[in-house]
Amino acid sequence: MLKKLLIVGGFAMAMAFSTGVAHADTMTVTGVTNGPSCPNCPAANYTLTVSGNLATGQDLTVTLTVNFTGAPTTGVDDFVNAVAFKIGNSATNGGTLSGAFGTAPITINSGISNAGCSGHGNGFICSSGSATVAQGTTLTWTWTGVDMGGPVSTDPSNWSLKVDYGGHDGYIISEDGLNSVPTSAPEPGTLALLGFGLIPLLGFGRRFFA
């Protein structure tokens, strides 16, 4: 009787957690370059990664990495003044920020102007600060506990990324409609539970096929 319960429980647990993988989805947009939006900005590659429950858009971790492959072309774009991203139709909580700006303020539903966060732009999350740009260096910003107030768009063409260089007289990278292939990764806890659920099945299979 106990063996039967283990077998049934194993099947049930395996099925339950195999359908719960979406709670650890990760989407990454990488290799975004300056393009025509800001030819005078320092040459760089941009990577935007979003992880968490994309279906609810709650308690997300968003990381922006900028890898500078070229030096600034003028004296006014040698530091980043503000960064902003959009991954859904609204934003209700920008979470907490760490990285290149330290614990800088976060403005929700705000894009970017030459003065920093503009204060308008539904769905954007923006942070202002100062981070020095140098060729061959990498700057990273990580927002933790982000709440978009609704599902994250699983189509990166609906995402936007903005980076302000040099303050009032600077330049702005503005990339709307990013192109990438979304990737998914299950949480370690999910994999562990799935493994425990499969243990009884292994014993059953060995007896059945012996």
C-alpha positions as CSV (number, residue, x, y, z in Angstrom):
1,M,0.0,0.0,0.0
2,L,2.8,2.4,0.9
3,K,4.6,1.7,-2.4
4,K,1.4,2.5,-4.3
5,L,1.0,5.8,-2.4
6,L,4.6,6.7,-3.2
7,I,4.1,6.0,-6.9
8,V,0.8,8.0,-7.1
9,G,2.4,10.9,-5.1
10,G,5.4,10.9,-7.3
11,F,3.3,11.2,-10.5
12,A,1.2,14.0,-8.9
13,M,4.2,15.9,-7.7
14,A,6.0,15.6,-11.0
15,M,3.0,16.9,-12.9
16,A,2.3,19.7,-10.5
17,F,5.8,21.2,-10.6
18,S,6.4,20.5,-14.2
19,T,3.5,23.0,-14.9
20,G,4.9,25.6,-12.5
21,V,8.1,26.4,-14.3
22,A,6.7,29.6,-15.7
23,H,7.0,31.3,-12.3
24,A,10.8,31.5,-12.9
25,D,10.7,32.8,-16.5
26,T,13.6,34.9,-17.7
27,M,13.7,37.1,-20.7
28,T,16.9,38.6,-22.0
29,V,17.4,41.2,-24.7
30,T,21.1,41.4,-25.7
31,G,23.4,42.8,-28.3
32,V,21.3,46.0,-28.6
33,T,23.7,48.7,-30.0
34,N,23.4,52.4,-30.4
35,G,22.1,52.3,-34.0
36,P,20.9,55.6,-35.6
37,S,19.1,56.8,-32.4
38,C,22.3,58.3,-31.0
39,P,25.4,58.2,-33.3
40,N,27.4,60.4,-31.0
41,C,26.9,58.2,-27.9
42,P,29.8,56.0,-26.8
43,A,29.8,52.7,-28.6
44,A,28.2,50.1,-26.3
45,N,26.2,46.8,-26.1
46,Y,23.1,46.7,-24.0
47,T,21.7,43.7,-22.2
48,L,18.3,43.8,-20.4
49,T,17.3,40.8,-18.4
50,V,13.9,40.3,-16.6
51,S,13.4,37.4,-14.2
52,G,10.5,36.4,-12.0
53,N,6.8,35.7,-12.6
54,L,6.2,37.2,-16.0
55,A,2.5,36.2,-15.9
56,T,1.8,38.5,-12.9
57,G,4.6,41.1,-13.4
58,Q,5.1,41.1,-9.6
59,D,8.4,40.9,-7.6
60,L,10.6,41.0,-10.7
61,T,14.3,41.5,-10.9
62,V,15.4,43.6,-13.8
63,T,19.1,44.0,-14.7
64,L,20.5,46.4,-17.3
65,T,24.2,45.9,-18.4
66,V,26.0,48.3,-20.6
67,N,29.3,47.2,-22.0
68,F,31.3,50.1,-23.6
69,T,33.2,49.1,-26.6
70,G,34.1,52.6,-27.7
71,A,35.1,55.9,-26.0
72,P,32.9,59.0,-25.9
73,T,33.1,61.1,-29.0
74,T,32.7,64.4,-27.2
75,G,33.2,65.8,-23.7
76,V,29.5,65.8,-22.8
77,D,28.7,62.1,-23.0
78,D,31.3,60.7,-20.7
79,F,28.9,59.8,-18.0
80,V,25.4,58.2,-17.8
81,N,22.9,60.6,-16.3
82,A,19.7,58.4,-16.3
83,V,18.5,55.0,-17.4
84,A,14.9,53.8,-18.0
85,F,13.2,50.6,-19.3
86,K,9.7,49.5,-20.2
87,I,8.5,45.9,-20.2
88,G,4.8,46.3,-19.8
89,N,1.8,48.7,-20.1
90,S,2.1,50.1,-16.6
91,A,4.4,50.3,-13.5
92,T,3.3,50.4,-9.9
93,N,6.5,49.8,-8.0
94,G,10.1,50.4,-9.1
95,G,11.5,48.3,-6.3
96,T,15.0,49.0,-5.0
97,L,18.1,49.9,-7.1
98,S,21.7,48.7,-6.8
99,G,24.7,49.0,-9.1
100,A,26.2,52.0,-11.0
101,F,24.0,54.7,-9.4
102,G,24.0,53.1,-5.9
103,T,20.7,53.5,-4.2
104,A,19.4,56.3,-6.5
105,P,15.8,57.4,-6.5
106,I,13.4,55.5,-8.8
107,T,10.6,57.1,-10.7
108,I,7.7,55.0,-12.1
109,N,5.8,55.8,-15.3
110,S,8.6,58.1,-16.4
111,G,10.8,58.1,-19.5
112,I,13.9,60.2,-20.1
113,S,14.7,63.7,-21.2
114,N,18.0,65.5,-21.4
115,A,17.5,66.5,-17.8
116,G,17.1,62.9,-16.6
117,C,13.8,61.2,-15.7
118,S,11.1,63.1,-17.5
119,G,8.2,62.4,-15.2
120,H,6.0,61.0,-17.9
121,G,5.9,57.8,-20.0
122,N,3.4,55.2,-18.9
123,G,5.0,51.8,-18.1
124,F,8.6,53.1,-17.8
125,I,10.8,52.8,-14.7
126,C,13.5,55.4,-14.5
127,S,16.5,56.2,-12.3
128,S,18.8,59.2,-12.3
129,G,22.3,59.4,-11.0
130,S,25.9,59.7,-12.4
131,A,28.2,56.9,-13.6
132,T,31.4,57.5,-15.5
133,V,31.8,56.0,-19.0
134,A,35.1,54.6,-20.2
135,Q,36.0,52.3,-23.1
136,G,36.2,48.7,-22.1
137,T,34.2,49.0,-18.9
138,T,30.8,47.7,-17.9
139,L,28.1,49.4,-16.0
140,T,25.2,47.5,-14.4
141,W,21.9,48.5,-12.8
142,T,19.7,46.0,-10.9
143,W,16.1,46.8,-9.8
144,T,14.8,44.3,-7.3
145,G,11.1,43.9,-6.3
146,V,9.7,45.5,-9.4
147,D,5.9,45.4,-9.9
148,M,4.5,46.2,-13.3
149,G,0.9,46.0,-12.1
150,G,0.1,43.4,-14.8
151,P,1.8,40.8,-17.1
152,V,5.2,41.5,-18.6
153,S,5.0,41.6,-22.3
154,T,6.5,38.3,-23.6
155,D,7.3,40.0,-26.9
156,P,10.5,42.0,-26.7
157,S,9.3,44.2,-29.6
158,N,7.1,45.8,-27.0
159,W,10.0,46.6,-24.7
160,S,11.9,50.0,-24.6
161,L,15.3,51.0,-23.3
162,K,16.5,54.6,-22.8
163,V,19.9,55.8,-21.6
164,D,20.8,59.5,-21.1
165,Y,24.4,60.5,-21.6
166,G,25.9,63.7,-20.3
167,G,23.0,65.5,-18.6
168,H,21.3,68.6,-20.0
169,D,23.5,68.9,-23.1
170,G,23.9,65.1,-23.6
171,Y,22.6,62.5,-25.9
172,I,19.9,59.9,-25.4
173,I,19.9,56.3,-26.5
174,S,16.2,55.4,-27.2
175,E,15.5,51.9,-28.5
176,D,11.8,51.1,-28.9
177,G,11.0,47.5,-30.0
178,L,13.9,45.4,-28.9
179,N,14.6,42.2,-30.8
180,S,15.4,39.0,-28.9
181,V,14.4,35.4,-28.3
182,P,13.0,34.9,-24.8
183,T,14.5,32.2,-22.6
184,S,13.0,30.4,-19.6
185,A,14.8,29.0,-16.6
186,P,13.0,27.1,-13.7
187,E,13.7,28.1,-10.1
188,P,16.2,25.7,-8.3
189,G,13.4,24.9,-5.7
190,T,11.1,23.8,-8.5
191,L,13.8,21.5,-10.0
192,A,14.5,20.0,-6.5
193,L,10.8,19.3,-5.9
194,L,10.4,17.8,-9.3
195,G,13.4,15.6,-8.6
196,F,11.9,14.3,-5.4
197,G,8.7,13.6,-7.2
198,L,10.5,11.4,-9.7
199,I,12.4,9.3,-7.1
200,P,9.4,6.9,-6.6
201,L,9.0,6.6,-10.3
202,L,12.6,5.4,-10.7
203,G,12.1,2.5,-8.3
204,F,8.8,1.6,-10.0
205,G,10.4,1.7,-13.4
206,R,13.3,-0.6,-12.3
207,R,10.9,-3.2,-10.9
208,F,8.6,-3.0,-13.9
209,F,11.3,-3.4,-16.5
210,A,13.5,-5.8,-14.7
